[in-house]
């Protein structure tokens, strides 16, 4: 579910950014130019080193059949 256009499905790309422990999450159709905010996915981390495992976990959820 995205904030801008609702549900999107198909081949998707995931991007995350972490600044001072604040994580922002975006998603787009594979190869598209426009990114959408993934609803309710932004969060604050107690340890910025958790950014990579969080990104991997989100990717795994998005890639499930």
Helices and strands as residue ranges (DSSP letters): E 12-19, E 22-29, E 36-37, E 43-44, H 50-62
